[in-house]
């Protein structure tokens, strides 16, 4: 799963002339894969990852927002992840790379079903923006106290130092340790790029190790790149686009090629499923310098418009999937949860005491287009339901108290960028009521199975080697929590 890459950003050679960069390795993979043309995610990174891991709309878990600094909350240990489902069915489960589901002990990947885990506690807001190199590049302001006089500053902890937070952690002999950071050490763009390369190197090591074992495996590799924001660390520009994300998409494309080549070389390609996909639309706030844009669908990261939640997804499985095929059936990222469980023979491990939104889409994998089981999706921005898609129609929810007959409804095949609502008189009289009925059913299920809150705890518990500055950060943070 790749960060902030909307539909059309990877794989398609035909769009290279539009993007100003090429992704030949992902394009090659696409020719050997099934391309999911109506792949829906959530509008930002944490919600999408939660949906894939739990098979549930993130709002049901209380983890529907992406957070960049210390928060003291995260995915509850009561959630049952796909890693737990597969682990309990005999799979070896391994996670490498971005996680971003909370900074508390029960939310760590190592406590959510992964037997091997190495990941940053936070995300690119801390790792790639909130450092001095980011301020020099003018992608962040105010994070470097030396950048302005502090004459009247009383609270020196108000501006967080990203280096005080925990960076990357690894599970070793059942215990979690922070790695590659010494006490008092600063964090910068060089360290960030080293972290990215370490995850790529270690993902390949994990792949080789797992391939030798006499048991099935689930390797979940989520790179942090292409999310990066400075130009000074790019030694040679390779794209016509020239944006920092465009340059790093090309790097990630190289990495995807390394993974696929290794799978082939290890002789396990025939019955190994490889999925390459984006997690949400482009980060539009940085589109000028990044080289990214909402080229096909309007909108981007954090937004319920199609550009925020439509991504490319390619699935290669030579033993079962015909390469070079396309399907227009609607799929939501939560569907991978149930589908993977079905393929692994692990559906008995799926919990029955809660709503599982993910549908079993094995029919698409095995039989191809028109064999999907979904024709709708509810789209949230954080905890708020913002739109509903049914077949080719999409309704943006009316403001509270407004008559749903005036809510804008779009035909996504005639107006893919959601700029021209359909005639309310001609469509609203029937479609508005139908959409409202869908929403009422959705809300009624919430009353029967209420949304769960996120888990709360002291940040960074369970990490064995916290640095002194990190302990101080936690001490200051906990002062603001309700005291027992």
SULVEN-V339386 format. One record per helix or strand. SS is the DSSP state (helix for helix, strand for strand). FROM is the first residue (numbers start at 1). LEN is the number of residues. If there is no record, write none. Layout:
SS/FROM/LEN, SS/FROM/LEN
//
This chain:
strand/2/1, helix/13/7, helix/24/8, strand/34/7, helix/45/10, helix/58/3, strand/73/2, helix/82/6, strand/92/6, strand/102/1, helix/105/3, helix/109/3, strand/116/5, helix/124/6, helix/132/5, helix/145/3, helix/162/3, strand/168/5, strand/175/4, helix/189/24, strand/217/6, helix/244/22, helix/269/3, strand/274/5, helix/284/7, helix/306/4, strand/310/2, strand/313/4, strand/325/8, helix/335/9, helix/347/3, helix/362/6, strand/376/6, strand/384/7, strand/393/4, helix/404/3, strand/409/3, helix/424/25, strand/455/2, strand/463/1, helix/468/12
//
